[in-house]
Amino acid sequence: MELIKKEEILQEIPLFLALSAGERRFIGERISFKEYKKSEIIYQEGSPADAFYIVVLGRVVIYTQDQHGNQTLLEYLHRGKYFGIISLLTGEAHSVTAKAVNDCLLLIINKEDFDSILKKIPRLAIDLSQTLSRRLKRKDIHQKTIFESVAISVFSSYSQAGKTVYALNLGLSLAKETNKSVVILDIAPTDKIHSLPHRLEIEGGYRVLDLSGARVSTAGMIKDFILKSKFGISLAAISYNPEDEFCAKKLADVLSLLVNDYHYIIMDLPSEMDRNILDVLNQSDLIHILTSPEDVDLKRTSSLIRRLKGDFNFQEDKIKVIINEYKASRLTYEEQVGLLSHDIFATLPRIEFNAPDKMVLDNPVCEYAKAVRRIARKIGDSLVGLALGVGVAYGFCHIGVLKVIEEEGIPIDVISGSSVGALIASLWVTGRSSAEILEITREFKEPKHIWGLMDFTLPFLGFLKGNKLYNFLKKYLGNKTFYDVRLPLKIIASDVKRKEPIIIDKGLLLDAIMASCAMPGVFAPFRFKQSLLFDGGVISPLPTEPLFKMGVKKIIAVNVTPSREDVRKQYEKIKNSETSREHKYQNRIKTNILDIIFSSVEILQSEVAEKEGQLADIVLHPDTSGMYWLELHRAKEFAARGEYEARKNLDKIWQVINE
């Protein structure tokens, strides 16, 4: 397993993203890397605290074992996840066993260096202490059965924001997408009626836990109020008295009991701003605040966020704003963000008035259900990302991969692309199917049609002006923006002056694609805002890193760039068939300056793409032997190669997604 530079690793680990360069440098001087082979034990349950571990490559399984040798699997840890923290911070022996699932590369900080890092960077200690609170369990209750719990509050500054329907669907999605335990707490003042028991079709009545009169002191007590639904999630109906200041403390006691048995605790809170509710919000790991896209509601939500941060010291990154589009709005996305003065975490598409409550189950193909499932996979660290690489005509292999994704129902939550990968990704996320994208390529059904995209000019900055390519893209993308896509899209370009990759995820899709496709020396650099940008594939031919940095833990990459070994085999094949029609054709079209430039760039791209592929869980590399990068007229054949590669690796893809 190739050792990656420390600086690159530290920049890609979510825990260290917010740190300064100097702080990362300080940490970099105190870390080491170690490889573990498949099934190798990293540390045993009961062994003393030794180090802090972070998964860089591969997967780690966490489990406990009883006196009879029976194992209880607690969690699979992916890239960026850390472990060993409880023992280091509490001084206790390890309460679990950690084992490599496959060949792994771990970042390791020994105990002494870990202590010095926390002293040097105290805000890192705050982040870690929050993780500690999610992983510590009440040992007096029973044996540890889960590794980490997450408490999520669903809230709004006003009623009728759609928060209860959202909380219900989020719980159902988390259970389905993560295969983990979920409980929803339906919390309401004593004079309000609980609606979730009815929505979850719980029959035969139910008991309400009234915190204003309850003493929550034993596990048995809360278990008496847990309602099991037939949909795989649990529910507890809880009432409180807004005038009773001790209710929040009692709810905290309830949470301390539930974290032993539930991975996700969702609290559907009333739209009240009393002290009890604020205390509950403060105990949450995440706060999902729902609002409509209307200016009055956005301003009200902005005021709430300022109060939470200013008066109660809530951390900004735990507050997630969710726009519920049940009301139409004339405001653009930028205007909404401006009114909020806060990032928008997600948007819920509008639903029909008579839509079913449990949309993720009853109408899973609707856009609302898809949006909630993406949120659930984000929370559950199970986001699936797709990275489409560069390659001009080779990139048509992506169409075949997308066909398999559509037909097999493979969930994709976010997609990134460079150059032709960006183009095909854009067409797909704006609603075109793989078959429709393949139909578009029929414009190049003959070899001569490629010249229809070329408008030569004096080579001051490039041989081609790019106007014809712009008009071609305009025909199919029009004025669509990144806010018109059905799932998040990241397009990669390269900055001429800074010599670094630029991630474009705002503005016109057309501009972003033109920048990402501006092959240096061929097209003039594309002027984007204040920068000159060119082909994203020069620096990032297989854009896995943007997905990794946004927290995607399961990455499928499609690398259509021929490796050096591919090129060598192709050369030998052509040399041995010099009289073939294929060889004569390729010799004819490969005697131009475009091919010299592309071939030079391709050599560099193949090595960079191989390195970027290390961040992917699976890399699909279609066989393009016997085909050429300018043969746009062979799109159907390229797509077939991509489809074959995806189907060949289908079991591996599902293994990554389901693990």
N, C-alpha and C positions, 0 to 999 in steps of 0.2 A: 504494500500500500504506500503510495507516494506521499512523502511528508510535505505538507503545504506550509507556506510562510506564516509565522506567528501573527504578523500584522494583518494578513488577510483573514485569518481565522477569527481574530478578535473583532474585526469589523463586521463579521457575518453572524456572530452570536447575539441573539436578541437581548440577553442580559447586559451586554456591554455596549449596545448601540447608542445609548444616550450619553456615554462617557466622552470626555475630551480626548484628544490625541495624546496629551501628556499622561492622562490617567490610564489609557490603554497601554502606553509605553511602560508605565510602572508595573502594570499587571504582567505584560509580556516578558519582563525580566524575571518573573517568579513562577512561570508555568513550564510544564513539560508535556510531552505527548507520549502515549504508549499504545501499542497495538495489542489487541486481544483476539485470539482465534475463536472461531465458532465453538460455542458451548463452554468456553473457559470462564471460570468463576473470577469475578472482580473482587468481591469481598463476601464473607459469610455472615449470616445472622448470628449475633452474639459476639462478633469480633470487635476489637476496640476501634475508635475513630482514628482514621489515618489521613484522609485527604478529601478534597472537594473534586467531583468529577463532572465533566460536561461531554455529552456525546457529540463528536465532530462528524464521524461517518459510521454507518451501520446502525444497529439497534441493540438495545439492552432490555432484558426482562427483569422485573422486580417481583420477588415472591417470598412467602413465608413457608415454614415447614414445621409441622407439629412433631411431637415425640415419637409418633409412629412412622414418620417419614412422609406423611401426606402433604403435598404441596398445594398452596393457595396462590394462584397467580393474581397479582395486584395491578400490574401496569406494564405496557411496552413503552419504552422511552426512545424517541427519535432524535434527529439532529437538533442541537440547541438546548435540549432538556438537560437539567443538572440533577445530581443526586449525591447522597452522603452528607447533606446539609444538616439534618436533624442531629446526627451524632456530633458533628463539629460544634454546633451552637449550644447543645445541651450537655455535652461531655459524656453522654451515655453511649453504650455499645450499640452497634448497628442493629436495628429492629427488623431488618429484611436481608435477603440475599440478592445480590446483583450478578447477573450472568450475561455474557455476550450471546445474542441470538445468532448473529453471523459475524464475519470478520469485522472488527470495530477499530476505530481510532478514537481515543479519548484524550481530552485535555485534562490535565491533573494539576491541582495546586495543593501542596502539602499543608499540614495543619499550621505550622509556624508562619509560612508565607500567607496563608489565608487570613490569619489574625492580623498581620501587618497591613494587608490590603484593606481590611475593614476599618482599621484605624486611619489609614490614609484617605480612604474614600467612604465616609460615613453614610452617604446617601445610598450606597450599594447595600449597606447593612439593613436599611429600611426596606428595600425591595426584597431582600432575602428573608427578613422577618415575616413579611406577608406570606411568603411561600411556606415558611415554617408553621404559621397558624393554620394553613390549609392542610398540612400533612400530619400535624400532631393529633393524636386520638386519645380519648378517655380510656386508659388501660383498665380501669375498674369495671368497664362495661362488658367487654368481651374481646376475643382475639381480633387483631387487626385484619380487616377484610378488604379494605381499599387503601390505595396509596395516597390520593390527594382529593380533597373536596373543594368545590367552588360554589360560593353563595352569590346568587344573582338577584338583585332587586329590580323589579319592573315598575316604573313610576312615571307619573306625568303631573305637570303643574295644574292641570284642569281635567275635569271629567270628560267622558266621551272621546277619549284619544285612541281607543282601540287596544288598550294595554292588556285587558283580560284575555281577549282572543289571541293576542300576540304571546302572552305568557303560556297559554295552553298549547299553542302550536310549537313554541320553542321547546317546551318540555317533551312533547311527543317526538320532535325532531332529534333532540339530544339523545333520547332513549334509542331511537332507531339508527342514527348515524354513528353513535359511539358504542352501542351495545353495553351501556353502563346504567347504573341505577339513578333514577330521577324522582324527586318528590317536589310537589308544588304546595306552597303554603298560601292558602286563600285567606288573607288577613283583612279584616274589616272592623269598623267600630261596632260596639254591641248592638246598636240600633239598625244595622244594615243586614241585608240578606246575602248569603254566600251563593254565588251563581255557578261555581266550578263543579260542585257535585252533580248538578243537573247536566252540565255540558259533557261531563265524563260518564254520563249514564249510570251513575251509582244508585242502585235501587235499595229499598228497604230502610230508608232513613239514615241519618248519620249524626254523630255526636260532635258538638262544637267545643273546642278547648277555650274556655273563657279565662284569659290571663288576669283579669281584674280580681279573680277570686281563687286562682289556682296556685298551687305550690309545685313548681316543676323541679323535682329533686331526684326522680328515679327514671331509669330507662323504661321501666314497665309502664309508667304513667303516659308518656308520649306515645308509646306503641298502642295504647288503647284507643287513640284518636286517629291513627293512620288508616286511611281508606285505600284499599287496593282496587285499582280499576282494571277492566278487561283489556285496556290498551297498553299495558306494560309500564305504567307509571303510577306513583302513589300520590295521595292527596291528604292534606290536613286542613280542616276549617278552623281558623283561629279568630277569636274576637278579643278586643281590648277596649279599655276605657280611656279616651283621650285625656281625661283629667287625672288619671292614675299614673304618676311618674315612675312607678316601679314596673310597669308593664314591659318596657323595653328591656329591663334587666331579666325579666322572666323569659322573654323571647330569646335573649342571648343564651339562657340556660337550655332552651329547646334546641337551638342551633348546635350547641356543644354536644348534645346527645345525637343529633341526626348525622353529624359528620362521621360517625362511626359506621354508618350503613349506606349513605348515599353519596355518589360522586358529585351530583348536581342538586343544589337546593335552590329552587326558584321561588321568590317571594313576590306575589302579586299584591302590591301595596295600594291603599286608598289614596286618592288625590288630595291629601291633606298635608299641611306643613306644621303639624304639632311636634312637640319635642320627642315623643315616642318614635315617630316616623323618621325624624332626622337621626336619631340614635341607631335605628335599624339600618338606615342607609350607610351610616358610618361603619357598620360591621360587615358590610358586603364587600366581596372581592370585585364585583362589577356592578355598575348601576346603568341600566338601560332606560333612558328617558325618551318617551314617545311624544311626538308633536306633529301637528299638521304642517303643510308647507305654506300656510297663510302667514302674512307678516305679523298679525297680532299675536298668533300663537308662538311664532318664532321669537318675538321680542319677550314674551312671557317666559319662554324656556331659557332664553339668554339670561334673564334676570335671576332665574332659579340657579343656573350654573354659577353665576357670579357669587351668589350667596353661599352656595355649597363650598366654593373654593376660598372665598374671602373670609366668611364668618366661621366656617367650620373646618377649614384647612383640608378639604377633600383633594386628593391627587387628581390632576387633570386626566391622566391616562386611564383611570378607572371609570370615568364618566363617558358613556357611549350614547350619542344622540341618534335616534332612529326616526326618520321621516315617514309618517304614515299618510300615503296619498289618497286617503278616503275623501279628501277635499281637493278640488282642482286649484291650481295656483298659476298665476301669470309670472311668477318670479323665476329667474334662471337659477341654476345650481349655485353660481358664484354669488348671486344676491342673497340666497338662503344662508350660505356660509357667512356672508358679511353681516347679516342681521344676528346670527347666532354668536359670532366671534368664537366659534368652536367648530372643529371638524365634524362632518356627518359620517357616522359609522356605517349606516346602511339605509336603504330606502325600501319601504314596503309598497308594492304596486297596489293600485285601487282594486277593491273587490266588490262584487255585486251585493246589493242590499240583502238578498235572500240566500247568500252563500252559506254553506255549512260551517259550523264552528271549527271542526277538526279538519281544516283544509289540507294539511300535509298528509292526511290519510284518505279523506273522501274525494279530494281533487288534487292529487299530487303533481299534475302537469301544469297547474295554473301558476302564473308568475309569482303570486304571493307565496305559495308553498315553496317554490324554488328559492326565493329570497330568504325565507326563514331557514331552509335547510342549509344554505350557504353560511348563515350566521351560526347555526348549530355546529357546523364543521369547523368554523373558525374558533369557536369557544372550545371545542373538543380536540383541538390540535389535529384535525383530520382533513384539513383542506387539501384538495387535489388540484395541482397546477399542471399546466401543459405548456412546454416551451418549444416553439417552432423555430428551427434554425434557417440559415441562409442557403443560397444555392441556385438562384435564377430558375431554370427549368427543373433542376433537381427538386426544387421546392414544391413541385406539383405532387410529389410523394405525400405531402401533408394532407392532400385531399383524400387519399385512400385511408390514411390514419383516422381522419375525421369521420369517414364513412363507418368504420368499425366502432368508433366511439358512439355514434348515433344509434347504430343497430344493436349494440350490446348494452346500451344504457349506462355507459361508464360516466360517473359524475365528474364534471370539470367545474371548478369554482373560480378559477382565474387563469388567464392565458397571457403569455408573453411572446413577442416575435421580433425578429430582426430581418430587415430587407423583405424578401419575398414571404418569409414567415409572418412578418407584420401585415402584409397585404392579405394573405389568406386568412389570418386570424381576424382581421377587421371585417372581412366579408362574412365570416361565420358568426361573429358575435352581433352583427347587425341584422341577423335573421335568415341569412341564406344557408341552405343545406349544402352538404358536400356535393350532391348531384347538381345543384344549381351553380355552384362554383365551377364544377367541371364543365358545365355548359358554357360558362363565360369564356373558358379557354378555347372554345371552338373558333373564336376570332383568329386564332393562329393555326388553323387547320392545315395550312401549307407552309413549308419552310420560308418562302419569300415574305410571308406576312409579318415576320419579326421586324422587317425594315420599316413597317408602318409606325413603329414606336420611336424611330430614330430621326432626329432633326439635327443634322451636323452643323457645327459652327466653328469659328476660329478657336483653336484650343488655348484660350486664355486661362480659364479655370477648369475646362472640361470639353471633350469633343462633342457632347450632346447638350443641347439647351434644356431638354426635359419637358418642353411644352406639350409634345404629343403624348408623353407618358402621363402628364398632368390631366390632359383632356380625357384620356382613357379611364383613369381612376375616377375623375369627376362624374363620368357617365354612370358608374355603379355605386359611388358613395355619396354623391351630391354634397350637401352641406351638413352631413351627419357629424356629430361631435362624440366625445367620449361619454357623454351623458345619455346617448341614444343606444348604448350597447346593453345586451342582456346579461352580461357578467363582466367583472373587472378586466380591463385590458391594459397591458404595459407594452409600449412600443419603444424600441431601443434605437438611438442614433448616436453618432460620435461627434464630439465637439472639436472643431478644427483647431482652435487656439489652446484649449485646456488639455487636449489629447486624452479625454476621458469619456466614458459612456454617459449618455444622458437618457434618463427614463422619462418618456412623454406619456402623460395620462390625462391631459386636459387639452381643450381646444378642438379644432377641426381634425378629424381623422385623416383627411386628405393631406394636410400639411405634415402631419406626423409621418405618414407613409412616404411622402416625397423625400423627407429628410432621411428616413431610414434606408431608402433605396438609392441614394445618391452615391453610387460607386465612385471613389476618388479617381481622378484622371479620365473618367468616362463622362459623368454628369458634373455639372458645376455644383458646388456646395449649395445647400438650400438655406436661405435666410429665414430663421425662425426666431421671432421676437428680436432680441439683441444679439443673437448668436448665429454663426455660420456652422451648419451641421452637415455631416455626410454619413455614408453607409454605416449603420449600426453593427453590421457584421464584421467590420474591420477590427473592432475592439471586443465585441461580444457576439460571436457567430452562433452561439447556442445559449440564449439568455436565461439561464437557470438562477443566476444570482439575484435578480430582482424579485423572483418568487420566494427564494429563501429568506431574503431580508424582510419580506412582508409577513413572514410567519407560516408559509406553506411548508408542511412537513412531508407531503407525498408528491413528488415531482416526476412527471413523465416527460422525457425530452426526446425530440425527434431530430436526430443529427443526419442531415442529408449531404454533408460535406464529405467528399471522398477522402479517406485517409491515405497516407503515403503508401501503405500496402495495397489499397484499392487502386491507386494510380499505377503502381508497378505492375500489378496483374493486368490492368487495362492495356498498358504499353506492350506487354509481352503478347497479349492476344492480338493486338493490331499488327504487331511486327510479324506475327506468324500467319497473317491473312491479308497481306498487302494488296492482293488483287481483288479483294472483296468490294462490293458496292458500298458497304458501310465505311470502309477505310477511305475509299476515294472521296466519299461525301464529307467525311470529317476532315480530311486533308484540305478540301476546298474551303470549308468554312472556318478552319483554324489558321488561316493565313491573314489575319487582320489584327490591328492594334488592340481591339477589344479583348481578344483571346489572350494576348500577351499580358495585358493588365490583369485580367481575371485569374489567369493561371498563377501569376506572381502572388496575388492576394490569397488565392486558395491554399497555397503552401502554408502560409502563416495561419490561416483560419483553421486548418485541420488540427494543428497542435493546440491552439487555444480552445477549440471546441471539445477536444478530448479532455482537457483540464476542467472546463466548465461542466462536462458530463459527470464529474465526480460528485457534484452537488445533487445529481438526480438519483432517484431510487431505481429507475430503469431507463435505459437509453435505447431507443429504437433506431437502428441504422440500416435503412433499406439498401438493398443491392442495386446500384445504378450502373453496373458494368454493361458495356456495349451502348451506353447512352451518353449524350453530350449536353453541356450546360446551356447551349443556345437552341436546343431542339424543342422549342415551345410547342411545335405541332404534334409532339408525342405525349401530350399531357395525359391522355388516357392510359398509356403504358406506364408512365411515371406513377400515376395514381394506383395502378394495379400493384406495382412494386411496394408502395407504401401500405396498401391493404394487406398484402401477403405478410409483410414484416409484423404488422400489428396483430394479425390473427395467429401468427406463429408464437407470439409472446403473450397471448391473451391470458393464460393461466398466471403468468408472472405479474401481469398488470393487476389482476384481481387480488392476487396475494398481497401486493403492496397496499391496495385500497382497503382491503378488509382486515388487515393486521392491526 
